[in-house]
């Protein structure tokens, strides 16, 4: 076990509209389709790590399906450089019209914070995929590379959204 989470506000991305102060916040939400079949397909993809894989990350975990307490290391390749991001799942949603999870950073992650991936089907049957995150530099090199780190985070977030659209069959 890599150790304790690197931030104190555990679960904040799933709890409500306010996220903790002192962090960079990301909130993105896209419409991915309509109906129960689309919802289930995207929900299964989120809970089976497919959104992360679809975003181009190498995912290492013993958990075939997301579960609270599961540990995962996602690796991003940028040319010859690889960035490993160890995390622990801190919350899971698996409801009839809402599914997803949040994970928090562990020691060795370039950032300190939490990210949530949630798919929802609204009262009109429209399916939405959203990402909520808060983070700040977790290493000296991510602190020094702040603008570059934000650019990478933006790029990966955009890839997550595109992966959810592909799972929904709406790309």
Contact map, one row per residue, 1 for C-alpha under 8 A:
111000000000000000000000000000000000000000000000000000000000000000000000000000000000000000000000000000000000000000000000000000000000000000000000000000000000000000000000000
111100000000000000000000000000000000000000000000000000000000000000000000000000000000000000000000000000000110000000000000000000000000000000000000000000000000000000000000000
111110000000000000000000000000000000000000000000000000000000000000000000000000000000000000000000000000000110000000000000000000000000000000000000000000000000000000000000000
011111000000000000000000000000000000000000000000000000000000000000000000000000000000000000000000000000000110000000000000000000000000000000000000000000000000000000000000000
001111110000000000000000000000000000000000000000000000000000000000000000000000000000001100000000000000011110000000000000000000000000000000000000000000000000000000000000000
000111110000000000000000000000000000000000000000000000000000000000000000000000000000000000000000000000011110000110000000000000000000000000000000000000000000000000000000000
000011111100000000000000000000000000000000000000000000000000000000000000000000000000000000000000000000011000000110000000000000000000000000000000000000000000000000000000000
000011111100000000000000000000000000000000000000000000000000000000000000000000000000000000000000000000000000000000000000000000000000000000000000000000000000000000000000000
000000111111000000010000000000000000000000000000000000000000000000000000000000000000000000000000000000000000000000000000000000000000000000000000000000000000000000000000000
000000111111000000000000000000000000000000000000000000000000000000000000000000000000000001000000000000010000000001000000000000000000000000000000000000000000000000000000000
000000001111111000000000000000000000000000000000000000000000000000000000000000000000000001100000000001000000000001000000000000000000000000000000000000000000000000000000000
000000001111111101110000000000000000000000000000000000000000000000000000000000000000000000000000000000000000000001000000000000000000000000000000000000000000000000000000000
000000000011111100100000000000000000000000000000000000000000000000000000000000000000000000000000000001000000000001110000000000000001110000000000000000000000000000000000000
000000000011111100000000000000000000000000000000000000000000000000000000000000000000000000100000000001000000000000010000000000000000000000000000000000000000000000000000000
000000000011111110000000000000000000000000000000000000000000000000000000000000000000000000000000000000000000000000000000000000000000000000000000000000000000000000000000000
000000000001111111100000000000000000000000000000000000000000000000000000000000000000000000000000000000000000000000000000000000000000000000000000000000000000000000000000000
000000000000001111100000000000000000000000000000000000000000000000000000000000000000000000000000000000000000000000000000000000000000000000000000000000000000000000000000000
000000000001000111110000000000000000000000000000000000000000000000000000000000000000000000000000000000000000000000000000000000000000000000000000000000000000000000000000000
000000000001100111111000100000000000000000000000000000000000000000000000000000000000000000000000000000000000000000000000000000000000010000000000000000000000000000000000000
000000001001000001111110000000000000000000000000000000000000000000000000000000000000000000000000000000000000000000000000000000000000010000000000000000000000000000000000000
000000000000000000111110000000000000000000000000000000000000000000000000000000000000000000000000000000000000000000000000000000000000000000000000000000000000000000000000000
000000000000000000011111000000000000000000000000000000000000000000000000000000000000000000000000000000000000000000000000000000000000000100000000000000000000000000000000000
000000000000000000011111100000000000000000000000000000000000000000000000000000000000000000000000000000000000000010000000000000000000011100000000000000000000000000000000000
000000000000000000000111110000000000000000000000000000000000000000000000000000000000000000000000000000000000000000000000000000000000011100000000000000000000000000000000000
000000000000000000100011111000000000000000000000000000000000000000000000000000000000000000000000000000000000000000000000000000000001111000000000000000000000000000000000000
000000000000000000000001111100000000000000000000000000000000000000000000000000000000000000000000000000000000000000000000000000000011110000000000000000000000000000000000000
000000000000000000000000111110000000000000000000000000000000000000000000000000000000000000000000000000000000000000000000000000000111100000000000000000000000000000000000000
000000000000000000000000011111000000000000000000000000000000000000000000000000000000000000000000000000000000000000000000000000000111000000000000000000000000000000000000000
000000000000000000000000001111100000000000000000000000000000000000000000000000000000000000000000000000000000000000000000000000011110000000000000000000000000000010000000000
000000000000000000000000000111110000000000000000000000000000000000000000000000000000000000000000000000000000000000000000000000011100000000000000000000000000000010000000000
000000000000000000000000000011111000000000000000000000000000000000000000000000000000000000000000000000000000000000000000000001111000000000000000000000000000000000000000000
000000000000000000000000000001111100010000000000000000000000000000000000000000000000000000000000000000000000000000000000000001111000000000000000000000000000000000011001010
000000000000000000000000000000111110011000000000000000000000000000000000000000000000000000000000000000000000000000000000000001110000000000000000000000000000000000001001010
000000000000000000000000000000011111011000000000000000000000000000000000000000000000000000000000000000000000000000000000100011100000000000000000000000000000000000000000000
000000000000000000000000000000001111111000000000000000000000000000000000000000000000000000000000000000000000000000000000100011100000000000000000000000000000000000000000000
000000000000000000000000000000000111111100000000000000000000000000000000000000000000000000000000000000000000000000000000100010000000000000000000000000000000000000000000000
000000000000000000000000000000000011111110000000000000000000000000000000000000000000000000000000000000000000000000000000000000000000000000000000000000000000000000000000000
000000000000000000000000000000011111111111000000000000000000000000000000000000000000000000000000000000000000000000000000000000100000000000000000000000000000000000000001100
000000000000000000000000000000001111111111100000000000000000000000000000000000000000000000000000100000000000000000000011100000100000000000000000000000000000000000000001000
000000000000000000000000000000000001111111110000000000000000000000000000000000000000000000000000000000000000000000000000000000000000000000000000000000000000000000000000000
000000000000000000000000000000000000111111111000000000000000000000000000000000000000000000000000000000000000000000000000000000000000000000000000000000000000000000000011000
000000000000000000000000000000000000011111111100000000000000000000000000000000000000000000000000000000000000000000000010000000000000000000000000000000000000000000010011000
000000000000000000000000000000000000001111111110000000000000000000000000000000000000000000000000011100000000000000000010000000000000000000000000000000000000000000000000000
000000000000000000000000000000000000000111111111000000000000000000000000000000000000000000000000000000000000000000000000000000000000000000000000000000000000000000000000000
000000000000000000000000000000000000000011111111111000000000000000000000000000000000000000000000000000000000000000000000000000000000000000000000000000000000000000010010000
000000000000000000000000000000000000000001111111111100000000000000000000000000000000000000000000001110000000000000001110000000000000000000000000000000000000000000010000000
000000000000000000000000000000000000000000111111110000000000000011000000000000000000000000000000001110000000000000000000000000000000000000000000000000000000000000000000000
000000000000000000000000000000000000000000011111110000000000000111000000000000000000000000000000000000000000000000000000000000000000000000000000000000000000000000000000000
000000000000000000000000000000000000000000001111111110000010000111000000000000000000000000000000000000000000000000000000000000000000000000000000000000000000000000000000000
000000000000000000000000000000000000000000001111111111000000000000000000000000000000000000000000000000000000000000000000000000000000000000000000000000000000000000100000000
000000000000000000000000000000000000000000001100111111100000000000000000000000000000000000000000000000000000000000000000000000000000000000000000000000000000000100110000000
000000000000000000000000000000000000000000000100111111111110000000000000010000000000000000000000000000000000000000000000000000000000000000000000000000000000000100100000000
000000000000000000000000000000000000000000000000111111111110000000000000000000000000000000000000000000000000000000000000000000000000000000000000000000000000000000000000000
000000000000000000000000000000000000000000000000011111111000000000000000000000000000000000000000000000000000000000000000000000000000000000000000000000000000001100100000000
000000000000000000000000000000000000000000000000001111111000000000000000000000000000000000000000000000000000000000000000000000000000000000000000000000000001001101100000000
000000000000000000000000000000000000000000000000000111111100000000000000000100000000000000000000000000000000000000000000000000000000000000000000000000000000001000000000000
000000000000000000000000000000000000000000000000000111111110000000000000011110000000000000000000000000000000000000000000000000000000000000000000000000000000000000000000000
000000000000000000000000000000000000000000000000000110011111000000000000011100000000000000000000000000000000000000000000000000000000000000000000000000000000000000000000000
000000000000000000000000000000000000000000000000100110001111100000000001111000000000000000000000000000000000000000000000000000000000000000000000000000000000000000000000000
000000000000000000000000000000000000000000000000000000000111110000000001110000000000000000000000000000000000000000000000000000000000000000000000000000000000000000000000000
000000000000000000000000000000000000000000000000000000000011111100000111100000000000000000000000000000000000000000000000000000000000000000000000000000000000000000000000000
000000000000000000000000000000000000000000000000000000000001111100000111000000000000000000000000000000000000000000000000000000000000000000000000000000000000000000000000000
000000000000000000000000000000000000000000000000000000000000111111100110000000000000000000000000000000000000000000000000000000000000000000000000000000000000000000000000000
000000000000000000000000000000000000000000000001100000000000111111000000000000000000000000000000000000000000000000000000000000000000000000000000000000000000000000000000000
000000000000000000000000000000000000000000000011100000000000001111100000000000000000000000000000000000000000000000000000000000000000000000000000000000000000000000000000000
000000000000000000000000000000000000000000000011100000000000001111110100000000000000000010010000000010000000000000000000000000000000000000000000000000000000000000000000000
000000000000000000000000000000000000000000000000000000000000001011111100000000000000000010110000000000000000000000000000000000000000000000000000000000000000000000000000000
000000000000000000000000000000000000000000000000000000000000000001111100000000000000000111110000000000000000000000000000000000000000000000000000000000000000000000000000000
000000000000000000000000000000000000000000000000000000000000000000111110000000000000000111000000000000000000000000000000000000000000000000000000000000000000000000000000000
000000000000000000000000000000000000000000000000000000000000111001111111000000000000000110000000000000000000000000000000000000000000000000000000000000000000000000000000000
000000000000000000000000000000000000000000000000000000000000111000001111100000000000011110000000000000000000000000000000000000000000000000000000000000000000000000000000000
000000000000000000000000000000000000000000000000000000000011110000000111110000000000011110000000000000000000000000000000000000000000000000000000000000000000000000000000000
000000000000000000000000000000000000000000000000000000000011100000000011111000000001111000000000000000000000000000000000000000000000000000000000000000000000000000000000000
000000000000000000000000000000000000000000000000000100001111000000000001111100000001110000000000000000000000000000000000000000000000000000000000000000000000000000000000000
000000000000000000000000000000000000000000000000000000001110000000000000111110000111100000000000000000000000000000000000000000000000000000000000000000000000000000000000000
000000000000000000000000000000000000000000000000000000011100000000000000011111000111000000000000000000000000000000000000000000000000000000000000000000000000000000000000000
000000000000000000000000000000000000000000000000000000001000000000000000001111111110000000000000000000000000000000000000000000000000000000000000000000000000000000000000000
000000000000000000000000000000000000000000000000000000000000000000000000000111111100000000000000000000000000000000000000000000000000000000000000000000000000000000000000000
000000000000000000000000000000000000000000000000000000000000000000000000000011111100000000000000000000000000000000000000000000000000000000000000000000000000000000000000000
000000000000000000000000000000000000000000000000000000000000000000000000000011111100000000000000000000000000000000000000000000000000000000000000000000000000000000000000000
000000000000000000000000000000000000000000000000000000000000000000000000000011111110000000000000000000000000000000000000000000000000000000000000000000000000000000000000000
000000000000000000000000000000000000000000000000000000000000000000000000001111111111000000000000000000000000000000000000000000000000000000000000000000000000000000000000000
000000000000000000000000000000000000000000000000000000000000000000000000001110001111100000000000000000000000010000000000000000000000000000000000000000000000000000000000000
000000000000000000000000000000000000000000000000000000000000000000000000111100000111110000000000000000000001110000000000000000000000000000000000000000000000000000000000000
000000000000000000000000000000000000000000000000000000000000000000000000111000000011111000000000000000001101110000000000000000000000000000000000000000000000000000000000000
000000000000000000000000000000000000000000000000000000000000000000000011110000000001111100000000000000001111100000000000000000000000000000000000000000000000000000000000000
000010000000000000000000000000000000000000000000000000000000000000000011100000000000111110000000000000111100100000000000000000000000000000000000000000000000000000000000000
000010000000000000000000000000000000000000000000000000000000000000011111000000000000011111000000000000111100000000000000000000000000000000000000000000000000000000000000000
000000000000000000000000000000000000000000000000000000000000000001111111000000000000001111110000000011110000000000000000000000000000000000000000000000000000000000000000000
000000000110000000000000000000000000000000000000000000000000000000011000000000000000000111110000000011110000000000000000000000000000000000000000000000000000000000000000000
000000000010010000000000000000000000000000000000000000000000000000110000000000000000000011111000000011100000000000000000000000000000000000000000000000000000000000000000000
000000000000000000000000000000000000000000000000000000000000000001110000000000000000000011111100001111000000000000000000000000000000000000000000000000000000000000000000000
000000000000000000000000000000000000000000000000000000000000000000000000000000000000000000111110011110000000000000000100000000000000000000000000000000000000000000000000000
000000000000000000000000000000000000000000000000000000000000000000000000000000000000000000011111011100000000000000000000000000000000000000000000000000000000000000000000000
000000000000000000000000000000000000000000000000000000000000000000000000000000000000000000001111111000000000000000000000000000000000000000000000000000000000000000000000000
000000000000000000000000000000000000000000000000000000000000000000000000000000000000000000000111111000000000000000000000000000000000000000000000000000000000000000000000000
000000000000000000000000000000000000001000000000000000000000000000000000000000000000000000000011111000000000000000000001110000000000000000000000000000000000000000000000000
000000000000000000000000000000000000000000100000000000000000000000000000000000000000000000001111111100000000000000000111100000000000000000000000000000000000000000000000000
000000000000000000000000000000000000000000100110000000000000000000000000000000000000000000011111111110000000000000000111000000000000000000000000000000000000000000000000000
000000000000000000000000000000000000000000100110000000000000000000000000000000000000000000011100011111000000000000011110000000000000000000000000000000000000000000000000000
000000000000000000000000000000000000000000000110000000000000000001000000000000000000000011111000001111100000000000011100000000000000000000000000000000000000000000000000000
000000000010110000000000000000000000000000000000000000000000000000000000000000000000000011110000000111110000000001111000000000000000000000000000000000000000000000000000000
000000000000000000000000000000000000000000000000000000000000000000000000000000000000001111100000000011111000000001110000000000000000000000000000000000000000000000000000000
000011100100000000000000000000000000000000000000000000000000000000000000000000000000001111000000000001111100000111100000000000000000000000000000000000000000000000000000000
000011100000000000000000000000000000000000000000000000000000000000000000000000000000111100000000000000111110101111000000000000000000000000000000000000000000000000000000000
011111000000000000000000000000000000000000000000000000000000000000000000000000000000111100000000000000011111100100000000000000000000000000000000000000000000000000000000000
011111000000000000000000000000000000000000000000000000000000000000000000000000000000010000000000000000001111100000000000000000000000000000000000000000000000000000000000000
000000000000000000000000000000000000000000000000000000000000000000000000000000000001110000000000000000000111110000000000000000000000000000000000000000000000000000000000000
000000000000000000000000000000000000000000000000000000000000000000000000000000000001111000000000000000001111111100000000000000000000000001100000000000000000000000000000000
000000000000000000000000000000000000000000000000000000000000000000000000000000000011100000000000000000000001111100000000000000000000000011101100000000000000000000000000000
000000000000000000000000000000000000000000000000000000000000000000000000000000000000000000000000000000001000111110000000000000000000001111100100000000000000000000000000000
000001100000000000000000000000000000000000000000000000000000000000000000000000000000000000000000000000011100111111000000000000000000001111000000000000000000000000000000000
000001100000000000000010000000000000000000000000000000000000000000000000000000000000000000000000000000011000001111100000000000000000111100000000000000000000000000000000000
000000000111100000000000000000000000000000000000000000000000000000000000000000000000000000000000000001111000000111110000000000000000111000000000000000000000000000000000000
000000000000100000000000000000000000000000000000000000000000000000000000000000000000000000000000000001110000000011111000000000000011110000000000000000000000000000000000000
000000000000110000000000000000000000000000000000000000000000000000000000000000000000000000000000000111100000000001111100000000000111100000000000000000000000000000000000000
000000000000000000000000000000000000000000000100000000000000000000000000000000000000000000000000000111000000000000111110000000001111000000000000000000000000000000000000000
000000000000000000000000000000000000000000000100000000000000000000000000000000000000000000001000011110000000000000011111000000001110000000000000000000000000000000000000000
000000000000000000000000000000000000001001100100000000000000000000000000000000000000000000000000011100000000000000001111100000111100000000000000000000000000000000000000000
000000000000000000000000000000000000001000000000000000000000000000000000000000000000000000000000111000000000000000000111110000111000000000000000000000000000000000000000000
000000000000000000000000000000000111001000000000000000000000000000000000000000000000000000000000110000000000000000000011111111110000000000000000000000000000000000000000000
000000000000000000000000000000000000000000000000000000000000000000000000000000000000000000000000100000000000000000000001111111110000000000000000000000000000000000000000000
000000000000000000000000000000000000000000000000000000000000000000000000000000000000000000000000000000000000000000000000111111000000000000000000000000000000000000000000000
000000000000000000000000000000000000000000000000000000000000000000000000000000000000000000000000000000000000000000000000111111000000000000000000000000000000000000000000000
000000000000000000000000000000000111000000000000000000000000000000000000000000000000000000000000000000000000000000000000111111100000000000000000000000000000000000000000000
000000000000000000000000000000111110000000000000000000000000000000000000000000000000000000000000000000000000000000000000111111110000000000000000000000000000000000000000000
000000000000000000000000000000111110011000000000000000000000000000000000000000000000000000000000000000000000000000000011110011111000000000000000000000000000000000000000000
000000000000000000000000000011111000000000000000000000000000000000000000000000000000000000000000000000000000000000000011110001111100000000000000000000000000000000000000000
000000000000000000000000000011110000000000000000000000000000000000000000000000000000000000000000000000000000000000001111000000111110000000000000000000000000000010010000000
000000000000000000000000001111000000000000000000000000000000000000000000000000000000000000000000000000000000000000011110000000011111000000000000000000000000000010000000000
000000000000000000000000011110000000000000000000000000000000000000000000000000000000000000000000000000000000000000111100000000001111100000000000000000000000100000000000000
000000000000100000000000111100000000000000000000000000000000000000000000000000000000000000000000000000000000000000111000000000000111110000000000000000000000000000000000000
000000000000100000000000111000000000000000000000000000000000000000000000000000000000000000000000000000000000000011110000000000000011111000000000000000000000000000000000000
000000000000100000110011110000000000000000000000000000000000000000000000000000000000000000000000000000000000000011100000000000000001111100000000000000000000000000000000000
000000000000000000000011100000000000000000000000000000000000000000000000000000000000000000000000000000000000001111000000000000000000111110000000000000000000000000000000000
000000000000000000000111000000000000000000000000000000000000000000000000000000000000000000000000000000000000001110000000000000000000011111000000000000000000000000000000000
000000000000000000000000000000000000000000000000000000000000000000000000000000000000000000000000000000000000011100000000000000000000001111110110010000000000000000000000000
000000000000000000000000000000000000000000000000000000000000000000000000000000000000000000000000000000000000111100000000000000000000000111110110000000000000000000000000000
000000000000000000000000000000000000000000000000000000000000000000000000000000000000000000000000000000000000111000000000000000000000000011111110000000000000000000000000000
000000000000000000000000000000000000000000000000000000000000000000000000000000000000000000000000000000000000000000000000000000000000000011111111000000000000000000000000000
000000000000000000000000000000000000000000000000000000000000000000000000000000000000000000000000000000000000010000000000000000000000000000111111100000000000000000000000000
000000000000000000000000000000000000000000000000000000000000000000000000000000000000000000000000000000000000011000000000000000000000000011111111110010000000000000000000000
000000000000000000000000000000000000000000000000000000000000000000000000000000000000000000000000000000000000000000000000000000000000000011111111110000000000000000000000000
000000000000000000000000000000000000000000000000000000000000000000000000000000000000000000000000000000000000000000000000000000000000000000011111110000000000000000000000000
000000000000000000000000000000000000000000000000000000000000000000000000000000000000000000000000000000000000000000000000000000000000000000001111111110000000000000000000000
000000000000000000000000000000000000000000000000000000000000000000000000000000000000000000000000000000000000000000000000000000000000000010000111111111000000000000000000000
000000000000000000000000000000000000000000000000000000000000000000000000000000000000000000000000000000000000000000000000000000000000000000000000111111100000000000000000000
000000000000000000000000000000000000000000000000000000000000000000000000000000000000000000000000000000000000000000000000000000000000000000000000111111110000000000000000000
000000000000000000000000000000000000000000000000000000000000000000000000000000000000000000000000000000000000000000000000000000000000000000000100111111111000000000000000000
000000000000000000000000000000000000000000000000000000000000000000000000000000000000000000000000000000000000000000000000000000000000000000000000011111111100000000000000000
000000000000000000000000000000000000000000000000000000000000000000000000000000000000000000000000000000000000000000000000000000000000000000000000001111111110000000000000000
000000000000000000000000000000000000000000000000000000000000000000000000000000000000000000000000000000000000000000000000000000000000000000000000000111111111000000000000000
000000000000000000000000000000000000000000000000000000000000000000000000000000000000000000000000000000000000000000000000000000000000000000000000000011111111100000000000000
000000000000000000000000000000000000000000000000000000000000000000000000000000000000000000000000000000000000000000000000000000000000000000000000000001111111110000000000000
000000000000000000000000000000000000000000000000000000000000000000000000000000000000000000000000000000000000000000000000000000000000000000000000000000111111111000000000000
000000000000000000000000000000000000000000000000000000100000000000000000000000000000000000000000000000000000000000000000000000000000000000000000000000011111111100000000000
000000000000000000000000000000000000000000000000000000000000000000000000000000000000000000000000000000000000000000000000000000000010000000000000000000001111111110000000000
000000000000000000000000000000000000000000000000000000000000000000000000000000000000000000000000000000000000000000000000000000000000000000000000000000000111111111000000000
000000000000000000000000000000000000000000000000000001110000000000000000000000000000000000000000000000000000000000000000000000000000000000000000000000000011111111100000000
000000000000000000000000000000000000000000000000001101100000000000000000000000000000000000000000000000000000000000000000000000000000000000000000000000000001111111110000000
000000000000000000000000000011000000000000000000000000000000000000000000000000000000000000000000000000000000000000000000000000001100000000000000000000000000111111111000000
000000000000000000000000000000000000000000000000000000100000000000000000000000000000000000000000000000000000000000000000000000000000000000000000000000000000011111111100001
000000000000000000000000000000000000000000000000011101100000000000000000000000000000000000000000000000000000000000000000000000000000000000000000000000000000001111111110000
000000000000000000000000000000010000000001001100001000000000000000000000000000000000000000000000000000000000000000000000000000001000000000000000000000000000000111111111000
000000000000000000000000000000011000000000000000000000000000000000000000000000000000000000000000000000000000000000000000000000000000000000000000000000000000000011111111111
000000000000000000000000000000000000000000000000000000000000000000000000000000000000000000000000000000000000000000000000000000000000000000000000000000000000000001111111111
000000000000000000000000000000000000000011001000000000000000000000000000000000000000000000000000000000000000000000000000000000000000000000000000000000000000000000111111110
000000000000000000000000000000011000011011000000000000000000000000000000000000000000000000000000000000000000000000000000000000000000000000000000000000000000000000011111111
000000000000000000000000000000000000010000000000000000000000000000000000000000000000000000000000000000000000000000000000000000000000000000000000000000000000000000001111111
000000000000000000000000000000011000000000000000000000000000000000000000000000000000000000000000000000000000000000000000000000000000000000000000000000000000000000001111111
000000000000000000000000000000000000000000000000000000000000000000000000000000000000000000000000000000000000000000000000000000000000000000000000000000000000000001001101111
